[in-house]
Amino acid sequence: MKKKITKAQKAYMQNPIIQFFKFIYLNIRILLIVAGGHGGTRK
């Protein structure tokens, strides 16, 4: 079963700028979680 995707959603999904920002946002979140969770290098 394929979910029906509207034209607006398709354009949103295929927008490289939005994809790029989402990718950076996720990377920053992961970096913050990793850095915060491990308390950096100083301990």
C-alpha positions as CSV (number, residue, x, y, z in Angstrom):
1,M,0.0,0.0,0.0
2,K,1.5,3.3,-1.1
3,K,0.5,6.4,0.8
4,K,-0.8,9.2,-1.4
5,I,1.5,12.1,-1.5
6,T,0.2,15.5,-2.4
7,K,2.1,17.7,-4.9
8,A,3.1,20.1,-2.1
9,Q,4.5,17.3,0.0
10,K,6.4,15.9,-3.0
11,A,7.9,19.4,-3.7
12,Y,8.8,19.7,0.0
13,M,10.5,16.3,0.1
14,Q,12.4,16.9,-3.1
15,N,13.6,20.4,-2.1
16,P,17.4,20.1,-1.7
17,I,17.6,23.2,0.5
18,I,15.1,21.9,3.0
19,Q,16.9,18.5,2.9
20,F,20.2,20.2,3.5
21,F,19.0,22.1,6.5
22,K,17.3,19.0,8.0
23,F,20.6,17.2,7.6
24,I,22.6,19.9,9.3
25,Y,20.0,20.2,12.1
26,L,20.2,16.5,12.8
27,N,24.0,16.5,12.7
28,I,24.1,19.4,15.2
29,R,21.6,17.6,17.5
30,I,23.7,14.4,17.4
31,L,26.9,16.3,18.1
32,L,25.3,18.2,21.0
33,I,24.0,14.9,22.5
34,V,27.3,13.1,22.1
35,A,29.4,16.1,23.4
36,G,27.0,16.7,26.3
37,G,26.6,13.0,27.1
38,H,30.3,12.4,27.3
39,G,31.1,15.7,29.1
40,G,33.6,16.7,26.4
41,T,37.3,15.7,26.8
42,R,37.9,17.3,30.2
43,K,37.0,15.2,33.2
